[in-house]
Amino acid sequence: MWPTSARPIEGYSLRRRLFVRLFGVLAALTGGLFLFVDAYAQRAADAAFDRLLLASALAIADTVRVQDGRVLVDLPYSSLSILAQGGRDRLFYRITAPDGTPITGYDDLPVTGKAGGKADQGEDQGAGQGAVPGFRNAIYRNEPVRVATLGRFVAQPGSAGWVTIAVAQTREERHALARDILANAFLPIAFAMLAGAGLIWIGVRQALAPLGSLERIIRERRAHDLSPIAMPPPQEVSQLVHAINQLMERLKANLDTMQTFLADAAHQIRTPLASLRLQAELAAEEEDPAALRRIAQRVHRNAVDASQLTSQLLNHAMVMHRSEALKPEPVDLGALLQQVIQRAEAVAGETPIRLEIDHALEPAVVPGDAISLREALTNLIDNAVKYAGAAGAIDVSLTRRPGDRGLRLDVADHGPGVPDAEKRGVLARFGRGSSASGVAGSGLGLAIVHSVTEAHGAALALLDRPGGGLIARIDFPPSSFGKEASDALAGPLSGSPLGGSPLSGSPLSGSLGGGRTLPLAIALLVLVWPLFWSPWASAAQTITYSAPGTEGDRLRIHAATDREAMEPLVLDFQRLHPDVTVEYVEMGTAELYTHAVNGDAQPMSGGGDGRPDLLISSAADLQVKLVNDGHTQPHTPAGEELVPAWANWRNEAFGFTFEPAVIAYDRNRLSEDEVPRTRDALIRLLREDPARYDRRIATYDVTSSGIGHLLAAHDAHLFSQFWQLVAMMGSVQVRLACCTADILDMVERGEVLIGYNVLGSYARARAAAGAPIGIVMPEDYTLVISRVAVIPKSASRPQMAGRFIDYLLSTRGQQAVAARFALQAIPSSVEREANPPTLRSASMAAPLQPIALSPALLVFLDPLKRERFLQQWRSAIQLP
């Protein structure tokens, strides 16, 4: 067992080090395989999704045609619904005429890699011109996208050319598929790596077993056995054993030196101690006062000599120790000399000490140990004072060596000097020259100086002084410390005696005072400017729901939803968060979208920049487009488990209501048997009795209503006789309205008999209030839309908006939604009247078709498709 004070310091394990090296090689190989599999996974994911991109581009290309000299494209629903299967990916497209003129889509989408984004030219696959598709990676709207480019040849009288179709998709789902492939392919490799690591560990332990014998031999040695290790070591550690043997030799030499030093010290101290003992014994027997005084003087002199000898021995030991562990630091030799001479003058008596330092050297910096250098300089000057006596002044000079090779220190006296034959001997421990007879001393002063100069790489020389005396010269080597160290030392020495700040009087000190005026003025302008100008100053009315408790935060909601429908939800949210004031701004769906894209703001009564924190709209397609075009930010809802997949896209668009589009009718004028329960029945009804229903049918004006257009577009996609239905409505002069409320007003007043595609939530609320309104869910299919909440990217309080979304999607929030007939809850777990199971039970034959939140909705917002759809709708409904 090792003693507590002698326990070895724990070092690194050779076994572990070898294992780490071998494992590192294995890990590097595994890393190479990882990169290979990762690249393969990326290529495989690109290949899979590129097929979808190509299918989308081909679907669009099939609809390209030329009419009246104009290239037209009827964007098919399948073109984007194919890509919408990707889940989180955002979609973009661009269609360009043969002359380069944009036809439709995103005009800044990079097709050649130069327009609207940066493309990786090295990723091109195919020319993208003609029937051969091309694929490339690009950056669009700060997102990496994959772009498929396809050409479609069109010909018209007098000209022909290629229409370019570009379809782009963000890479989230590609990366997800690549990660899945990588995980499944790399798992066996990772297992093999771990098994290999275990085998390597076993092999290393067995290979290093012979080192245990060597360890036991060294550990079992006696403490004073410093002989070389005789055991033949393994070749791999032979150099280590050789180094240990050399260390033992050096240790033995150091121990021998220490023993010699201790013997010399004991010998030198024994004489003055014996003299002190003898004088004390004589004093004990002496009765003569004069003799006692003489004995006391001798005792004092011997005690002083013993004290000086002991001090010198300790100083010499200290210098030797510091020399072995020297850590050079910049030392100002000139300042050190001044300190030493100042102390020496107190004991020099009448002997003057003159110091001369070359001004070009200030500060004179050398690398070394300040304590050891101070001890060496003290001994040099003390020796000069001791041996020079009153013979003359002592001159100390610090100059630069010839050839600018370092510094030179000279200490010159007018004493007896040292004969040349004795100059080497006086540098050894306890060495004294013949001229030292009669002068008290230990013979260690010059030995200390010699040890210090050797440790600092300097040279000590004893020279005869012209005219008599001795010059002790120390030549320091060129300093490795540059001007930076000199400046660091010069700074404190040359500082202001008043201790003033280094910044005082500088240009910076002035800028810290008067320089605040401009930032304050800018801040004031930023605060005041919204009060004088705002693009929404009179756009919409703000309803403020003050915090029930002490206001601590605010939430600003812009919504295309009647305030009466949302108010119960706002108030219930405030019961959970009584410190929140809610500002509610009601506006149309198109207006809300436009301001969200432009990032407009309206002043808030409680302060802030007025930008909305939350956008709520029933126009799901416009909300999806906001997300797709990068105008929103994500939020991970706490109640995500309550949200079906179709009502959440990218964790940015959240549907929180379940609202079927129903047929409303006048119960006072139509019996249940007469009410059409399918769209085909509605067509037959209008065809068989057009006079009765003349101007007695109402529906959305799809040219001005966003919800109406969304519902009509899905009807056209799902119902093969949709245009026949529109034509029959036109034949009876259908009445058009902007919103559900107007249609229900006409039904309630008896002006119309049937309202088609109205929101069931509003119709149920009217019926519950006593209006003679009946509700039929079409039995062929019933479209279901959802109010969609998004957090705009410019929101100043996105966390608070996220808390409101969490409330809407929570069980409590959905129960609050279901408790009101105006809105209906999404999850079937909410057991209230207005929820999906209740709606399904009301009409078991009516299949519900929720309009899923996905980029497929962008098809209906395509300008050309919308224009063509509206033209066909106007023509079928016989609008002027």
Order of alpha helices (4+ residues) and beta strands (2+ residues): alpha-beta-beta-alpha-beta-beta-beta-beta-beta-beta-alpha-alpha-alpha-alpha-beta-alpha-beta-beta-alpha-beta-beta-alpha-beta-beta-alpha-alpha-alpha-beta-beta-alpha-beta-alpha-beta-alpha-beta-beta-beta-beta-alpha-beta-alpha-alpha-beta-alpha-beta-alpha-beta-beta-beta-alpha-alpha-alpha-beta-alpha
